[in-house]
Amino acid sequence: MLKFKDFDFGKLTPEEGYNLLNVNSADRDLIFSDTFTITSAYWHIFDLKIGYLAGENLNLMWALNIVSSNELLMPTWLAKELNSKISDVKNYEFKDWNAVFGNPVPKGKSIYTLKKDRELLFQIGSYVAKSCSTGRSVNNELFEEAAEKFNTNRDKVAKLYRAFCDLSSFNKNAARKRYKYNSEKN
């Protein structure tokens, strides 16, 4: 029997996620946002799994953070990997937790720059989103304007805006990536 936590949420649409929870249609409008949030979280965990399998160890910690902060059931792959890593730590296979999860500060990067970029990420994302809501297009002109406003350069604005978009599980690039992954798998 397939357990909820073993379900492959990478193949799930928000509507299917909603139906999976067997909610009365009368209550649908009241809880759809919660279902959307849950499904979105599992899609994001699925994306993190792909990165983790490609060698991005820090994704294990981010997936664990999403599960714990949203009180979700832990997917089987995450539980197995976590148990394996904890067992390795208990058996002194690793010197420190950075070897397990990866270093949160990549080599050659400054923690000050990373913090500043993180703040800028949300400021730029919000600025571009507000500009788009008034009918403007996302283009170099908008990036130049944002660069001037936030005292940075156009390329950095474009890079941070792409990163901001990638935070959403339902952005076009992530959806395409999941579609490609599922198509190749089947």
Contact map, one row per residue, 1 for C-alpha under 8 A:
111000000000000000000000000000000000000000000000000000000000000000000000000000000000000000000000000000000000000000000000000000000000000000000000000000000000000000000000000000000000000000
111101100000000000000000000000000000000000000000000000000000000000000000000000000000000000000000000000000000000000000000000000000000000000000000000000000000000000000000000000000000000000
111111100000000000000000000000000000000000000000000000000000000000000000000000000000000000000000000000000000000000000000000000000000000000000000000000000000000000000000000000000000000000
011111100000000000000000000000000000000000000000000000000000000000000000000000000000000000000000000000000000000000000000000000000000000000000000000000000000000000000000000000000000000000
001111100000000000000000000000000000000000000000000000000000000000000000111100000000000000000000000000000000000000000000000000000000000000000000000000000000000000000000000000000000000000
011111110000000000000000000000000000000000000000000000000000000000000000001100000000000000000000000000000000000000000000000000000000000000000000000000000000000000000000000000000000000000
011111111000000000000000000000000000000000000000000000000000000000000000001000000000000000000000000000000000000000000000000000000000000000000000000000000000000000000000000000000000000000
000001111111000000000000000000000000000000000000000000000000000000000000000000000000000000000000000000000000000000000000000000000000000000000000000000000000000000000000000000000000000000
000000111111000000000000000000000000001001100100000000000000000000000000000000000000000000000000000000000000000000000000000000000000000000000000000000000000000000000000000000000000000000
000000011111000000000000000000000000000001100110000000000000000000000000000000000000000000000000000000000000000000000000000000000000000000000000000000000000000000000000000000000100010000
000000011111100000000000000000000000000000000000000000000000000000000000000000000000000000000000000000000000000000000000000000000000000000000000000000000000000000000000000000000100010000
000000011111110110000000000000000000001000100000000000000000000000000000000000000000000000000000000000000000000000000000000000000000000000000000000000000000000000000000000000000000000000
000000000011111110000000000000000000001000000000000000000000000000000000000000000000000000000000000000000000000000000000000000000000000000000000000000000000000000000000000000000000000000
000000000001111111000000000000000011001100000000000000000000000000000000000000000000000000000000000000000000000000000000000000000000000000000000000000000000000000000000000000000000000000
000000000000111111100000000000000000000000000000000000000000000000000000000000000000000000000000000000000000000000000000000000000000000000000000000000000000000000000000000000000000000000
000000000001111111110000000000000000000000000000000000000000000000000000000000000000000000000000000000000000000000000000000000000000000000000000000000000000000000000000000000000000000000
000000000001111111111000000000000011001000000000000000000000000000000000000000000000000000000000000000000000000000000000000000000000000000000000000000000000000000000000000000000000000000
000000000000011111111110000000010011001000000000000000000000000000000000000000000000000000000000000000000000000000000000000000000000000000000000000000000000000000000000000000000000000000
000000000000001111111110000000000000000000000000000000000000000000000000000000000000000000000000000000000000000000000000000000000000000000000000000000000000000000000000000000000000000000
000000000000000111111100000000000000000000000000000000000000000000000000000000000000000000000000000000000000000000000000000000000000000000000000000000000000000000000000000000000000000000
000000000000000011111110000000000000000000000000000000000000000000000000000000000000000000000000000000000000000000000000000000000000000000000000000000000000000000000000000000000000000000
000000000000000001111111000000000000000000000000000000000000000000000000000000000000000000000000000000000000000000000000000000000000000000000000000000000000000000000000000000000000000000
000000000000000001101111101100000000000000000000000000000000000000000000000000000000000000000000000000000000000000000000000000000000000000000000000000000000000000000000000000000000000000
000000000000000000000111111100000000000000000000000000000000000000000000000000000000000000000000000000000000000000000000000000000000000000000000000000000000000000000000000000000000000000
000000000000000000000011111100000000000000000000000000000000000000000000000000000000000000000000000000000000000000000000000000000000000000000000000000000000000000000000000000000000000000
000000000000000000000001111110000000000000000000000000000000000000000000000000000000000000000000000000000000000000000000000000000000000000000000000000000000000000000000000000000000000000
000000000000000000000011111111100000000000000000000000000000000000000000000000000000000000000000000000000000000000000000000000000000000000000000000000000000000000000000000000000000000000
000000000000000000000011111111110000000000000000000000000000000000000000000000000000000000000000000000000000000000000000000000000000000000000000000000000000000000000000000000000000000000
000000000000000000000000011111111000000000000000000000000000000000000000000000000000000000000000000000000000000000000000000000000000000000000000000000000000000000000000000000000000000000
000000000000000000000000001111111000000000000000000000000000000000000000000000000000000000000000000000000000000000000000000000000000000000000000000000000000000000000000000000000000000000
000000000000000000000000001111111110000000000000000000000000000000000000000000000000000000000000000000000000000000000000000000000000000000000000000000000000000000000000000000000000000000
000000000000000001000000000111111111000000000000000000000000000000000000000000000000000000000000000000000000000000000000000000000000000000000000000000000000000000000000000000000000000000
000000000000000000000000000011111111100000000000000000000000000000000000000000000000000000000000000000000000000000000000000000000000000000000000000000000000000000000000000000000000000000
000000000000000000000000000000111111110000000000000000000000000000000000000000000000000000000000000000000000000000000000000000000000000000000000000000000000000000000000000000000000000000
000000000000010011000000000000111111111000000000000000000000000000000000000000000000000000000000000000000000000000000000000000000000000000000000000000000000000000000000000000000000000000
000000000000010011000000000000011111111100000000000000000000000000000000000000000000000000000000000000000000000000000000000000000000000000000000000000000000000000000000000000000000000000
000000000000000000000000000000001111111110000000000000000000000000000000000000000000000000000000000000000000000000000000000000000000000000000000000000000000000000000000000000000000000000
000000000000000000000000000000000111111111000000000000000000000000000101000000000000000000000000000000000000000000000000000000000000000000000000000000000000000000000000000000000000000000
000000001001110011000000000000000011111111100000000000000000000000000000000000000000000000000000000000000000000000000000000000000000000000000000000000000000000000000000000000000000000000
000000000000010000000000000000000001111111110000000000000000000000000000000000000000000000000000000000000000000000000000000000000000000000000000000000000000000000000000110000000000000000
000000000000000000000000000000000000111111111000000000000000000001100000000000000000000000000000000000000000000000000000000000000000000000000000000000000000000000000000100000000000000000
000000001100000000000000000000000000011111111100000000000000000000000000000000000000000000000000000000000000000000000000000000000000000000000000000000000000000000000000000000000000000000
000000001101000000000000000000000000001111111110000000000000000000000000000000000000000000000000000000000000000000000000000000000000000000000000000000000000000000000000100000000000000000
000000000000000000000000000000000000000111111111000000000000000000000000000000000000000000000000000000000000000000000000000000000000000000000000000000000000000000000000100000000000000000
000000000000000000000000000000000000000011111111100000000000001001000000000000000000000000000000000000000000000000000000000000000000000000000000000000000000000000000000000000000000000000
000000001100000000000000000000000000000001111111110000000000000000000000000000000000000000000000000000000000000000000000000000000000000000000000000000000000000000000000000000000000000000
000000000100000000000000000000000000000000111111111000000000000000000000000000000000000000000000000000000000000000000000000000000000000000000000000000000000000000000000000001000100000000
000000000000000000000000000000000000000000011111111100000011011000000000000000000000000000000000000000000000000000000000000000000000000000000000000000000000000000000000000000000000000000
000000000000000000000000000000000000000000001111111110000011001000000000000000000000000000000000000000000000000000000000000000000000000000000000000000000000000000000000000000000000000000
000000000000000000000000000000000000000000000111111111000000000000000000000000000000000000000000000000000000000000000000000000000000000000000000000000000000000000000000000000000000000000
000000000000000000000000000000000000000000000011111111110010000000000000000000000000000000000000000000000000000000000000000000000000000000000000000000000000000000000000000000000000000000
000000000000000000000000000000000000000000000001111111111111000000000000000000000000000000000000000000000000000000000000000000000000000000000000000000000000000000000000000000000000000000
000000000000000000000000000000000000000000000000111111110000000000000000000000000000000000000000000000000000000000000000000000000000000000000000000000000000000000000000000000000000000000
000000000000000000000000000000000000000000000000011111110000000000000000000000000000000000000000000000000000000000000000000000000000000000000000000000000000000000000000000000000000000000
000000000000000000000000000000000000000000000000001111111000000000000000000000000000000000000000000000000000000000000000000000000000000000000000000000000000000000000000000000000000000000
000000000000000000000000000000000000000000000000001111111110000000000000000000000000000000000000000001000000000000000000000000000000000000000000000000000000000000000000000000000000000000
000000000000000000000000000000000000000000000000000100111111100000000000000000000000000000000000000111000000000000000000000000000000000000000000000000000000000000000000000000000000000000
000000000000000000000000000000000000000000000000000100011111110000000000000000000000000000000000000011110000000000000000000000000000000000000000000000000000000000000000000000000000000000
000000000000000000000000000000000000000000000001101100011111111000000000000000000000000000000000000010000000000000000000000000000000000000000000000000000000000000000000000000000000000000
000000000000000000000000000000000000000000000001100100001111111100000000000001001100000000000000000010000000000000000000000000000000000000000000000000000000000000000000000000000000000000
000000000000000000000000000000000000000000000000000000001111111110000000000000000000000000000000000010000000000000000000000000000000000000000000000000000000000000000000000000000000000000
000000000000000000000000000000000000000000000001000000000111111111000000000000000000000000000000000000000000000000000000000000000000000000000000000000000000000000000000000000000000000000
000000000000000000000000000000000000000000001001100000000011111111100000000001000000000000000000000000000000000000000000000000000000000000000000000000000000000000000000000000000000000000
000000000000000000000000000000000000000000000000000000000001111111110000010001000000000000000000000000000000000000000000000000000000000000000000000000000000000000000000000000000000000000
000000000000000000000000000000000000000000000000000000000000111111111000000000000000000000000000000000000000000000000000000000000000000000000000000000000000000000000000000000000000000000
000000000000000000000000000000000000000010001000000000000000011111111101000000000000000000000000000000000000000000000000000000000000000000000000000000000000000000000000000000000000000000
000000000000000000000000000000000000000010000000000000000000001111111111110000000000000000000000000000000000000000000000000000000000000000000000000000000000000000000000000000000000000000
000000000000000000000000000000000000000000000000000000000000000111111111000000000000000000000000000000000000000000000000000000000000000000000000000000000000000000000000000000000000000000
000000000000000000000000000000000000000000000000000000000000000011111111000000000000000000000000000000000000000000000000000000000000000000000000000000000000000000000000000000000000000000
000000000000000000000000000000000000010000000000000000000000000001111111000000000000000000000000000000000000000000000000000000000000000000000000000000000000000000000000000000000000000000
000000000000000000000000000000000000000000000000000000000000000000111111100000000000000000000000000000000000000000000000000000000000000000000000000000000000000000000000000000000000000000
000000000000000000000000000000000000010000000000000000000000000001111111110000000000000000000000000000000000000000000000000000000000000000000000000000000000000000000000000000000000000000
000010000000000000000000000000000000000000000000000000000000000000100011111000000000000000000000000000000000000000000000000000000000000000000000000000000000000000000000000000000000000000
000010000000000000000000000000000000000000000000000000000000000100100001111101100000000000000000000000000000000000000000000000000000000000000000000000000000000000000000000000000000000000
000011100000000000000000000000000000000000000000000000000000000000000000111111100000000000000000000000000000000000000000000000000000000000000000000000000000000000000000000000000000000000
000011000000000000000000000000000000000000000000000000000000000000000000011111110000000000000000000000000000000000000000000000000000000000000000000000000000000000000000000000000000000000
000000000000000000000000000000000000000000000000000000000000000000000000001111111000000000000000000000000000000000000000000000000000000000000000000000000000000000000000000000000000000000
000000000000000000000000000000000000000000000000000000000001001100000000011111111100000000000000000000000000000000000000000000000000000000000000000000000000000000000000000000000000000000
000000000000000000000000000000000000000000000000000000000000000000000000011111111110000000000000000000000000000000000000000000000000000000000000000000000000000000000000000000000000000000
000000000000000000000000000000000000000000000000000000000000000000000000000111111111000000000000000000000000000000000000000000000000000000000000000000000000000000000000000000000000000000
000000000000000000000000000000000000000000000000000000000001000000000000000011111111100000000000000000000000000000000000000000000000000000000000000000000000000000000000000000000000000000
000000000000000000000000000000000000000000000000000000000001000000000000000001111111110000000000000000000000000000000000000000000000000000000000000000000000000000000000000000000000000000
000000000000000000000000000000000000000000000000000000000000000000000000000000111111111000000000000000000000000000000000000000000000000000000000000000000000000000000000000000000000000000
000000000000000000000000000000000000000000000000000000000000000000000000000000011111111100000000000000000000000000000000000000000000000000000000000000000000000000000000000000000000000000
000000000000000000000000000000000000000000000000000000000000000000000000000000001111111110000000000100000000000000000000000000000000000000000000000000000000000000000000000000000000000000
000000000000000000000000000000000000000000000000000000000000000000000000000000000111111111000000000000000000000000000000000000000000000000000000000000000000000000000000000000000000000000
000000000000000000000000000000000000000000000000000000000000000000000000000000000011111111100000000000000000000000000000000000000000000000000000000000000000000000000000000000000000000000
000000000000000000000000000000000000000000000000000000000000000000000000000000000001111111111100000000000000000000000000000000000000000000000000000000000000000000000000000000000000000000
000000000000000000000000000000000000000000000000000000000000000000000000000000000000111111111111000000000000000000000000000000000000000000000000000000000000000000000000000000000000000000
000000000000000000000000000000000000000000000000000000000000000000000000000000000000011111111000000000000000000000000000000000000000000000000000000000000000000000000000000000000000000000
000000000000000000000000000000000000000000000000000000000000000000000000000000000000001111111000000000000000000000000000000000000000000000000000000000000000000000000000000000000000000000
000000000000000000000000000000000000000000000000000000000000000000000000000000000000000111111110000000000000000000000000000000000000000000000000000000000000000000000000000000000000000000
000000000000000000000000000000000000000000000000000000000000000000000000000000000000000111111110000000000000000000000000000000000000000000000000000000000000000000000000000000000000000000
000000000000000000000000000000000000000000000000000000000000000000000000000000000000000110011111101100000000000000000000000000000000000000000000000000000000000000000000000000000000000000
000000000000000000000000000000000000000000000000000000000000000000000000000000000000000010011111101000000000000000000000000000000000000000000000000000000000000000000000000000000000000000
000000000000000000000000000000000000000000000000000000000000000000000000000000000000000010000111111100000000000000000000000000000000000000000000000000000000000000000000000000000000000000
000000000000000000000000000000000000000000000000000000000000000000000000000000000000000000000111111111000000000000000000000000000000000000000000000000000000000000000000000000000000000000
000000000000000000000000000000000000000000000000000000000000000000000000000000000000000000000001111111110000000000000000000000000000000000000000000000000000000000000000000000000000000000
000000000000000000000000000000000000000000000000000000000000000000000000000000000000000000000111111111100000000000000000000000000000000000000000000000000000000000000000000000000000000000
000000000000000000000000000000000000000000000000000000001000000000000000000000000000100000000101111111000000000000000000000000000000000000000000000000000000000000000000000000000000000000
000000000000000000000000000000000000000000000000000000001111100000000000000000000000000000000000111111100000000000000000000000000000000000000000000000000000000000000000000000000000000000
000000000000000000000000000000000000000000000000000000011100000000000000000000000000000000000000111111110000000000000000000000000000000000000000000000000000000000000000000000000000000000
000000000000000000000000000000000000000000000000000000000100000000000000000000000000000000000000011011111100000000000000000000000000000000000000000000000000000000000000000000000000000000
000000000000000000000000000000000000000000000000000000000100000000000000000000000000000000000000010001111100000000000000000000000000000000000000000000000000000000000000000000000000000000
000000000000000000000000000000000000000000000000000000000000000000000000000000000000000000000000000000111110111000000000000000000000000000000000000000000000000000000000000000000000000000
000000000000000000000000000000000000000000000000000000000000000000000000000000000000000000000000000000111111100000000000000000000000000000000000000000000000000000000000000000000000000000
000000000000000000000000000000000000000000000000000000000000000000000000000000000000000000000000000000001111100000000000000000000000000000000000000000000000000000000000000000000000000000
000000000000000000000000000000000000000000000000000000000000000000000000000000000000000000000000000000000111110000000000000000000000000000000000000000000000000000000000000000000000000000
000000000000000000000000000000000000000000000000000000000000000000000000000000000000000000000000000000001111111011000000000000000000000000000000000000000000000000000000000000000000000000
000000000000000000000000000000000000000000000000000000000000000000000000000000000000000000000000000000001001111111000000000000000000000000000000000000000000000000000000000000000000000000
000000000000000000000000000000000000000000000000000000000000000000000000000000000000000000000000000000001000111111100000000000000000000000000000000000000000000000000000000000000000000000
000000000000000000000000000000000000000000000000000000000000000000000000000000000000000000000000000000000000011111110000000000000000000000000000000000000000000000000000000000000000000000
000000000000000000000000000000000000000000000000000000000000000000000000000000000000000000000000000000000000111111111000000000000000000000000000000000000000000000000000000000000000000000
000000000000000000000000000000000000000000000000000000000000000000000000000000000000000000000000000000000000111111111100000000000000000000000000000000000000000000000000000000000000000000
000000000000000000000000000000000000000000000000000000000000000000000000000000000000000000000000000000000000001111111110000000000000000000000000000000000000000000000000000000000000000000
000000000000000000000000000000000000000000000000000000000000000000000000000000000000000000000000000000000000000111111111000000000000000000000000000000000000000000000000000000000000000000
000000000000000000000000000000000000000000000000000000000000000000000000000000000000000000000000000000000000000011111111100000000000000000000000000000000000000100000000000000000000000000
000000000000000000000000000000000000000000000000000000000000000000000000000000000000000000000000000000000000000001111111110000000000000000000000000000000000000000000000000000000000000000
000000000000000000000000000000000000000000000000000000000000000000000000000000000000000000000000000000000000000000111111111000000000000000000000000000000000000000000000000000000000000000
000000000000000000000000000000000000000000000000000000000000000000000000000000000000000000000000000000000000000000011111111100000000000000000000000001000000000100000000000000000000000000
000000000000000000000000000000000000000000000000000000000000000000000000000000000000000000000000000000000000000000001111111110000000000000000000000000000000000110110000000000000000000000
000000000000000000000000000000000000000000000000000000000000000000000000000000000000000000000000000000000000000000000111111111000000000000000000000000000000000000010000000000000000000000
000000000000000000000000000000000000000000000000000000000000000000000000000000000000000000000000000000000000000000000011111111100000000000000000000000000000000000000000000000000000000000
000000000000000000000000000000000000000000000000000000000000000000000000000000000000000000000000000000000000000000000001111111110000000000000000010001000000100110000000000000000000000000
000000000000000000000000000000000000000000000000000000000000000000000000000000000000000000000000000000000000000000000000111111111000000000000000000000000000000110011000000000000000000000
000000000000000000000000000000000000000000000000000000000000000000000000000000000000000000000000000000000000000000000000011111111100000000000000000000000000000000000000000000000000000000
000000000000000000000000000000000000000000000000000000000000000000000000000000000000000000000000000000000000000000000000001111111110000000000000010000000000000000000000000000000000000000
000000000000000000000000000000000000000000000000000000000000000000000000000000000000000000000000000000000000000000000000000111111111000001000100010000000000000010000000000000000000000000
000000000000000000000000000000000000000000000000000000000000000000000000000000000000000000000000000000000000000000000000000011111111100000000000000000000000000000000000000000000000000000
000000000000000000000000000000000000000000000000000000000000000000000000000000000000000000000000000000000000000000000000000001111111110000000000000000000000000000000000000000000000000000
000000000000000000000000000000000000000000000000000000000000000000000000000000000000000000000000000000000000000000000000000000111111111100000000000000000000000000000000000000000000000000
000000000000000000000000000000000000000000000000000000000000000000000000000000000000000000000000000000000000000000000000000000011111111111000000000000000000000000000000000000000000000000
000000000000000000000000000000000000000000000000000000000000000000000000000000000000000000000000000000000000000000000000000000001111111100000000000000000000000000000000000000000000000000
000000000000000000000000000000000000000000000000000000000000000000000000000000000000000000000000000000000000000000000000000000000111111100000000000000000000000000000000000000000000000000
000000000000000000000000000000000000000000000000000000000000000000000000000000000000000000000000000000000000000000000000000000000011111110000000000000000000000000000000000000000000000000
000000000000000000000000000000000000000000000000000000000000000000000000000000000000000000000000000000000000000000000000000000000011111111000000000000000000000000000000000000000000000000
000000000000000000000000000000000000000000000000000000000000000000000000000000000000000000000000000000000000000000000000000000000001001111100100000000000000000000000000000000000000000000
000000000000000000000000000000000000000000000000000000000000000000000000000000000000000000000000000000000000000000000000000000010001000111110110000000000000000000000000000000000000000000
000000000000000000000000000000000000000000000000000000000000000000000000000000000000000000000000000000000000000000000000000000000000000011111110000000000000000000000000000000000000000000
000000000000000000000000000000000000000000000000000000000000000000000000000000000000000000000000000000000000000000000000000000000000000001111111000000000100000000000000000000000000000000
000000000000000000000000000000000000000000000000000000000000000000000000000000000000000000000000000000000000000000000000000000000000000000111111100000000000000000000000000000000000000000
000000000000000000000000000000000000000000000000000000000000000000000000000000000000000000000000000000000000000000000000000000010000000011111111110000000000000000000000000000000000000000
000000000000000000000000000000000000000000000000000000000000000000000000000000000000000000000000000000000000000000000000000000000000000001111111111000000110110000000000000000000000000000
000000000000000000000000000000000000000000000000000000000000000000000000000000000000000000000000000000000000000000000000000000000000000000011111111100001100000000000000000000000000000000
000000000000000000000000000000000000000000000000000000000000000000000000000000000000000000000000000000000000000000000000000000000000000000001111111110000000000000000000000000000000000000
000000000000000000000000000000000000000000000000000000000000000000000000000000000000000000000000000000000000000000000000000100110000000000000111111111000100100000000000000000000000000000
000000000000000000000000000000000000000000000000000000000000000000000000000000000000000000000000000000000000000000000000000000000000000000000011111111111101100000000000000000000000000000
000000000000000000000000000000000000000000000000000000000000000000000000000000000000000000000000000000000000000000000000000000000000000000000001111111111000000000000000000000000000000000
000000000000000000000000000000000000000000000000000000000000000000000000000000000000000000000000000000000000000000000000000000000000000000000000111111100000000000000000000000000000000000
000000000000000000000000000000000000000000000000000000000000000000000000000000000000000000000000000000000000000000000001000100000000000000000000011111110000000000000000000000000000000000
000000000000000000000000000000000000000000000000000000000000000000000000000000000000000000000000000000000000000000000000000000000000000000000000001111111000000000000000000000000000000000
000000000000000000000000000000000000000000000000000000000000000000000000000000000000000000000000000000000000000000000000000000000000000000000000001101111101100000000000000000000000000000
000000000000000000000000000000000000000000000000000000000000000000000000000000000000000000000000000000000000000000000000000000000000000000000001001100111111100000000000000000000000000000
000000000000000000000000000000000000000000000000000000000000000000000000000000000000000000000000000000000000000000000000000000000000000000010011011000011111110000000000000000000000000000
000000000000000000000000000000000000000000000000000000000000000000000000000000000000000000000000000000000000000000000000000000000000000000000010000000001111111000000000000000000000000000
000000000000000000000000000000000000000000000000000000000000000000000000000000000000000000000000000000000000000000000000000000000000000000000000001000011111111100000000000000000000000000
000000000000000000000000000000000000000000000000000000000000000000000000000000000000000000000000000000000000000000000000000100000000000000000010011000011111111110000000000000000000000000
000000000000000000000000000000000000000000000000000000000000000000000000000000000000000000000000000000000000000000000000000000000000000000000010000000000111111111000000000000000000000000
000000000000000000000000000000000000000000000000000000000000000000000000000000000000000000000000000000000000000000000000000000000000000000000000000000000011111111100000000000000000000000
000000000000000000000000000000000000000000000000000000000000000000000000000000000000000000000000000000000000000000001001100110000000000000000000000000000001111111110000000000000000000000
000000000000000000000000000000000000000000000000000000000000000000000000000000000000000000000000000000000000000000000000100110010000000000000000000000000000111111111000000000000000000000
000000000000000000000000000000000000000000000000000000000000000000000000000000000000000000000000000000000000000000000000000000000000000000000000000000000000011111111100000000000000000000
000000000000000000000000000000000000000000000000000000000000000000000000000000000000000000000000000000000000000000000000100000000000000000000000000000000000001111111110000000000000000000
000000000000000000000000000000000000000000000000000000000000000000000000000000000000000000000000000000000000000000000000110010000000000000000000000000000000000111111111000000000000000000
000000000000000000000000000000000000000000000000000000000000000000000000000000000000000000000000000000000000000000000000000010000000000000000000000000000000000011111111001000000000000000
000000000000000000000000000000000000000000000000000000000000000000000000000000000000000000000000000000000000000000000000000000000000000000000000000000000000000001111111101011000000000000
000000000000000000000000000000000000000000000000000000000000000000000000000000000000000000000000000000000000000000000000000000000000000000000000000000000000000000111111100000000000000000
000000000000000000000000000000000000000000000000000000000000000000000000000000000000000000000000000000000000000000000000000000000000000000000000000000000000000000011111111000000000000000
000000000000000000000000000000000000000110110000000000000000000000000000000000000000000000000000000000000000000000000000000000000000000000000000000000000000000000000111111001100000000000
000000000000000000000000000000000000000100000000000000000000000000000000000000000000000000000000000000000000000000000000000000000000000000000000000000000000000000000001111101100000000000
000000000000000000000000000000000000000000000000000000000000000000000000000000000000000000000000000000000000000000000000000000000000000000000000000000000000000000001101111111100000000000
000000000000000000000000000000000000000000000000000000000000000000000000000000000000000000000000000000000000000000000000000000000000000000000000000000000000000000000000011111110000000000
000000000000000000000000000000000000000000000000000000000000000000000000000000000000000000000000000000000000000000000000000000000000000000000000000000000000000000000100001111111000000000
000000000000000000000000000000000000000000000010000000000000000000000000000000000000000000000000000000000000000000000000000000000000000000000000000000000000000000000100111111111100000000
000000000000000000000000000000000000000000000000000000000000000000000000000000000000000000000000000000000000000000000000000000000000000000000000000000000000000000000000111111111110000000
000000000000000000000000000000000000000000000000000000000000000000000000000000000000000000000000000000000000000000000000000000000000000000000000000000000000000000000000000111111111000000
000000000000000000000000000000000000000000000000000000000000000000000000000000000000000000000000000000000000000000000000000000000000000000000000000000000000000000000000000011111111100000
000000000110000000000000000000000000000000000010000000000000000000000000000000000000000000000000000000000000000000000000000000000000000000000000000000000000000000000000000001111111110000
000000000000000000000000000000000000000000000000000000000000000000000000000000000000000000000000000000000000000000000000000000000000000000000000000000000000000000000000000000111111111000
000000000000000000000000000000000000000000000000000000000000000000000000000000000000000000000000000000000000000000000000000000000000000000000000000000000000000000000000000000011111111100
000000000000000000000000000000000000000000000000000000000000000000000000000000000000000000000000000000000000000000000000000000000000000000000000000000000000000000000000000000001111111110
000000000110000000000000000000000000000000000000000000000000000000000000000000000000000000000000000000000000000000000000000000000000000000000000000000000000000000000000000000000111111111
000000000000000000000000000000000000000000000000000000000000000000000000000000000000000000000000000000000000000000000000000000000000000000000000000000000000000000000000000000000011111111
000000000000000000000000000000000000000000000000000000000000000000000000000000000000000000000000000000000000000000000000000000000000000000000000000000000000000000000000000000000001111111
000000000000000000000000000000000000000000000000000000000000000000000000000000000000000000000000000000000000000000000000000000000000000000000000000000000000000000000000000000000000111111
000000000000000000000000000000000000000000000000000000000000000000000000000000000000000000000000000000000000000000000000000000000000000000000000000000000000000000000000000000000000011111
